[in-house]
Amino acid sequence: MLGYVISAKFSTKCFKSGDHLVIDGEATAILPTLTLDELHSAD
C-alpha cells in the first residue's frame, strides 16, 4: 500500500419520466488504483 486512497464521487439529480422517478443522490467508490486506458478506434 502506498499510503493514499483514490476515491471517485458520483452524483445524480431528480427527474421523472412517465412512471419512473430518479431521486437526487450520491455515491463514493474507493479505488485500489487509478489508470487511464487508451481508446482504440475500430478502423
N, C-alpha and C positions, 0 to 999 in steps of 0.2 A: 504494500500500500504506500502511496506517495504522500499521504498526509493531507489530501484535499478531496473535496466532494464536488461532483458536477451534477447540477440539477437543472431540469427543464420545467418551466411552469406553463401550463396551458389554461386558457380561459374560454368560456362560451357566453353567449348573450341569449336573452329570452326572445323567442319568436313563436308564432303559431301558424301552422299550415293545415287547414282542414281540421281534423280531429286530433292532430299531433301537436304537442306543446313541448318546447325545449326551454328549460329554465337556466338562468344565469348560474354559472358555477366555475370552479377552479380545480385543477389537479396538479400535483407536482410529482415528477418522476426522478428518482435518484439513479444516475447513470454510472456504471463502472468505468467507462472510458468514453471519450468523445473523438470521433474520427470523421473526416469528410471523404465520402466515396465519390469517385469520378463517375459522371453520367456518360454512357455510351449511346450514341445515336444509331438507329437501325438503317444505315445507308445501303 
